[in-house]
Each structure stands twice: as structure tokens, then as C-alpha cells.
Amino acid sequence: MRRRLDAVVMFHCTDIDQRLATLWRRGVPGALIGHHPGVSCVAPDDIGGGRLAAMRLLALGHRDLLHLTVADEHQWAVDCAAGLTAALAEHGGQSLAPVILRGGGSVLGGYRLMRDAWHQGHRPTGIFCATDEMAVGALGTLADLSVAVPEQVSVLGFDGLVDLYPGLASVAQDIPAIAHEAVALALGAIERDAIRHVVVPVKIIEGATLGPAPRKR
């Protein structure tokens, strides 16, 4: 803030009110990647992504589900979990409520969460991770445990960073579209355009880590 700024693009929603107040006080327009009232925003459809993950896993016959997500209350993670649990509740009530474990959003975080879940006795057939990095970590644990993927357990990530792991299935956000909209909103804020909230659709990228639920013996 020591030099003049035409606009600011903000990411994450922690302390957004304080950041907005600072910008407004200095007369600097802003746009947000996320969602918040009172400022132009763009975000992937995180709630829809959670719902999409739930419906895909259900369509493959999975009923014992585990959701690995981040420990911090990030808006995108909360929305994703909300979409997942809402879709499962609509199609099976409490009987389809997933086990939700929280930890680090990295590869190591996913590895540790999956290891701890297994040692605690959880035996899901379908695992949905809040980030692709966590999915890669979970796959590492399953490999160490000699659990076959996807024959015994399916793993689905979120973000669309499938190059992280050959064959990774993921709910993909359109990062170029989000970036384009963020810049457009910032330019619009400079011109004092009306506030807009943009939601960018997501889609599932099928992969070798996703398959039908195993038959129960």
C-alpha cells in the first residue's frame, strides 16, 4: 500500500471485512476470489462440486464414505463439505452421512489423515478429498497398506490438478476462467460498475482412481 494501486484482487475470505474496510478507506477498488456481500466476487461452484462428488460416488455404489478436508475453516472447504453432506442426506438420510476428518491440505496432510483413519478402524470404499494434494497423500497411504485402488477403495480429489498423479480422478475447477473473471471484476470495480457475484461451474475428470464399490461378502 506504499504505492498507488488501481485495484486489488483478494484471495481467501479470512479477515475479509478488515481488508475491505482498509481498501474502502483508501478509495482502492477490490474484487474477491471467494464470496462475500458488498464486493464483486468470483468463485468455483464449491457447493456444486461437493454435490457432484457425492452423486458420482453414489452412482458407483459407494455407501461407506470418508471426506478428508482441511483443518482451517476456509470458505471453499466449508462449501464443498456442505454440498457433499447435503446431497448424501437427500439420497439416504443419516445412513449415508460421511466420516469427516480434518488436517493439513497438503500431500503429507492427506497421507497422515488417511493413515490415522485406517488405524482408527475406518474402512471406506469411497474417499473424497478437499484438495488433489490430499488425494495424492491418501493414495500413498493406501499403497503402503496394500489396499487396491480402485478395486477396494476409490479416491476422488478436488481442483483438477490431475497431473499430480497419473490417473487421478478429480472435481475440476476452471482456473483460467476464474482468473479471467477476477481481472474483469477488478477492472469493473475501477469503473465503479455494479457489484457482481460470479460462480464458475465445475466438472468431474474421470480417472483410474475411481471405480465401482466392491461387492460386500
N, C-alpha and C positions, 0 to 999 in steps of 0.2 A: 504493500500500500504506500510505499515511499515515492512511487512514480504514478503518473496519471494512468488510469485504466479506463478503457471504453466500456468494458463489461467483464463479468466474472461467471465462469461455468463452475458450479459446485457439484461435488460428488459425496454421496452418503448423507444421511439426514441427522446425524448426531449433532446436537447444538445448532440446528439449522436456524432456530429463532434468533439466537445471538448473532450468527453470521449475517442473516438478513437485516437485522437492526443496524449492524455496522455499515453494511452497504448502503442502506437507505439514508443513514445519517450523512454519509459522504456523497450521496447522489450518484452512486455507481449502479447501473442496471445489472441484474443477475438472472441466470437460468440454472435449473437443478436437474441432475440426473437422479431420479427418485420421484417421490411425490409429496407435495406439501401445499396447503392452501396459501394463496397470496403471492405465488411466484410461478412463472412459467416452468413447466416440468416435462421431462420425458423419461420413460422407464419401460423396460421389458414387461410383458404381462406375467409377472411372477406368480400371482394367484392362479392365472390360467395355466401356467407351467406346472404348478403343483397338481392341479386337477388333471392335466394331460398325463402326467406321470401315473397318477392313481388309476386312470381309466386304462392306460396301456398295460399296467401290471395286472389289473383285474381281468382284462381281456385274455391275458395269457394264463389265467387260472391261479394267480398268486393270491393267497389269503393271509399268510403269515409274513407281515411286512415290518421292515425296520427303516427308519428315517434317520440318517446321520446329518446333523446340521451344526452350525457354528454356535459357540457359547454366547457371543455378544448378540444383543437384540437388534441386529441390523434389520432395516425395513424389508429388504429383499428376502431375507431368510424367514422372517415372520410371515410375510405374504405367501411365500412358497409353501411353508408348513400349513398355513391356513387353507390354501387351496387343496392340498393333499388330504387333510383330515376331513374337510367339508365333503369332498367327492366320495371318500370312503364311507362317511356317515350316511350319505344319501343312498348308497347302494348296499349297505349291510349293517348300519347302526353301530353299536358298540362292539359287535363281534369282529369288525374289520378295523378297529382302532389300531394304528401302528404304534410300535415301540419307538420312542423318540429319544435319541441320545445326542448330547451337545459337547462339542470340543473345538479343537483348532480346525480352521478351514483349509489347511494345507494337506499335502500328501502324508506327512507324518501324523497330522491330526486324525485323518481318516484311518490310517493304519492302527493307531492306538485305540480309537473308538471301536473299530471292528474287532480287534483283539480282545478288548475288555468285554464287549457284548458276547462274544463266543464263550469266554471264560465264565461269564455270568449265567450261561445256560441258554441264551437266546439262539434259536435255530430258524431264522427267517428263510423263506425261499426267494423273497424279493427285497432288494435293498435300493432305496432311493437316496442319493447323496445331494446335499445342497450345492456342492461345487464339484467340478470334474476332478480337481486335485484330490478331494476327499475320496472320490470313487476310485482313483488310482491307488490310493493308500489302502482302501478296503480290499481291493483286488490283490494287493501284496500280502495282506494277512491271510486271505483265503488260499492263496498259493502256498504259503508257509504251512497252513493247516491241511493241505492236500484236499481241499474242497473244490470239486469240479465246477467251473463256470462255463456255460450257463446250465449244465445238466443238473446240478444240485441247487445252485443259487444264482439268481440273475442280479446284475448290478446296473443301475441307471444313474448317470450323473446329471449335472445341470451347468450350462454355459455354452456348450457346443465346441469346446476345445478338444476335439476328438483326436488331434494329432499327439496329445499327451500319451496316448496308449492305443496300440493297434486294435481296432475293433470295438472301441468303447462306444456304448450307446449313451445318448445324452439328449436332454431337453435343451435345444439351442436357441439362444437369443441372437438377434440380428445386430451385432455390434456396430457395423458400418452405418446402418440405418439410425441407430441410437445416437451415434456421434454426429451424423448429418443433422438430425433434428435438434440436438443440443446447440449446435452452432447457429442454426436457423432461429431458434428461440432467443439466443443471446443477441443476435442481430435485431430481432424484433423488439427485444427489450430496450435496445438503444433508441429505436424509433418510437418507443412508448406505445407499442401495439398492445392490444388487449391480451390479458393473461390467457395462456392456452395450456392444457394438460394433454399430453400425447402418450398413448400406450402402444408399444410396438409388439406385434404378435410373436409368439414363439412356436417352435415345431420340434418334433422328435426326430432325431437322427438315429435310425436303427443301427444296431451293431451286434457283434458276436458275443457281447456280454449279456445279451437279453434273449431269453428263451422261455418256453412253456414251463409252468411249475411242474415239478416231479410228481408222479403219482404216489399217493400215500399207500403204504403197505398195510 
